[in-house]
Amino acid sequence: AQSVTQLDSQVPVFEEAPVELRCNYSSSVSVYLFWYVQYPNQGLQLLLKYLSGSTLVKGINGFEAEFNKSQTSFHLRKPSVHISDTAEYFCAVSSSNQAGTALIFGKGTTLSVSS
Amino acid sequence: ETGVTQTPRHLVMGMTNKKSLKCEQHLGHNAMYWYKQSAKKPLELMFVYSLEERVENNSVPSRFSPECPNSSHLFLHLHTLQPEDSALYLCASSQTRQGGLGYTFGSGTRLTVV
């Protein structure tokens, strides 16, 4: 079975500062990894995903994440945040084998960007 | 814009009522999901349907009853709910059950049980 731990429940940051949201996962098999964003009163939107290949994945809105297999991590980064990036961010994992599993989500990290 | 539509957006119901949540996708996806999102808790997977067959049911109380009449529609029938069932209920779809291409989520139904 897989599990996801998002290490920070809240991350406050000033506008134009860099940010890193941390995610660690646990799995006995190969995995797919995802980051989703949720704005208030909306569903989840896919930011980026790692399926295979290059460990540095670029997504929408200037976000990127790096898959580190040895540390079982998939941290999300953005070099310069905007007020509009204020939202809830979820890391998720699923197994990549043929049987497949539904996505398992972390508890989320609230990113608050202030001016 | 989301390709998954959920109705209603908000629902208030009493503990003795019966209501249904609806989810519709026209993305050609073959798998659909119900998740429950409560404050301060991870998203909880409730049900998974693949090609209209239920393939997962994660110990959800029987007061929640899913229905998938075709690959484009998913319902969640509710009856005799409890106040702790108040939450945001999210529907999602994916091309295949493996979900490797990610899920598309609806905007959710905010349910309040009084």
Chai-1 contact restraints between the chains, C-beta under 6 A:
chainA,res_idxA,chainB,res_idxB,connection_type,confidence,min_distance_angstrom,max_distance_angstrom,comment,restraint_id
A,Y32,B,G100,contact,1.0,0.0,6.0,A-B,restraint_1
A,F34,B,G102,contact,1.0,0.0,6.0,A-B,restraint_2
A,Q42,B,S107,contact,1.0,0.0,6.0,A-B,restraint_3
A,G43,B,L90,contact,1.0,0.0,6.0,A-B,restraint_4
A,G43,B,F105,contact,1.0,0.0,6.0,A-B,restraint_5
A,G43,B,G106,contact,1.0,0.0,6.0,A-B,restraint_6
A,G43,B,S107,contact,1.0,0.0,6.0,A-B,restraint_7
A,G43,B,G108,contact,1.0,0.0,6.0,A-B,restraint_8
A,L44,B,F105,contact,1.0,0.0,6.0,A-B,restraint_9
A,L46,B,G102,contact,1.0,0.0,6.0,A-B,restraint_10
A,K49,B,G102,contact,1.0,0.0,6.0,A-B,restraint_11
A,L51,B,G100,contact,1.0,0.0,6.0,A-B,restraint_12
A,S94,B,G99,contact,1.0,0.0,6.0,A-B,restraint_13
A,G100,B,R97,contact,1.0,0.0,6.0,A-B,restraint_14
A,G100,B,Q98,contact,1.0,0.0,6.0,A-B,restraint_15
A,A102,B,Y33,contact,1.0,0.0,6.0,A-B,restraint_16
A,A102,B,L45,contact,1.0,0.0,6.0,A-B,restraint_17
A,A102,B,V48,contact,1.0,0.0,6.0,A-B,restraint_18
A,L103,B,G99,contact,1.0,0.0,6.0,A-B,restraint_19
A,F105,B,P42,contact,1.0,0.0,6.0,A-B,restraint_20
A,F105,B,L43,contact,1.0,0.0,6.0,A-B,restraint_21
A,K107,B,P42,contact,1.0,0.0,6.0,A-B,restraint_22
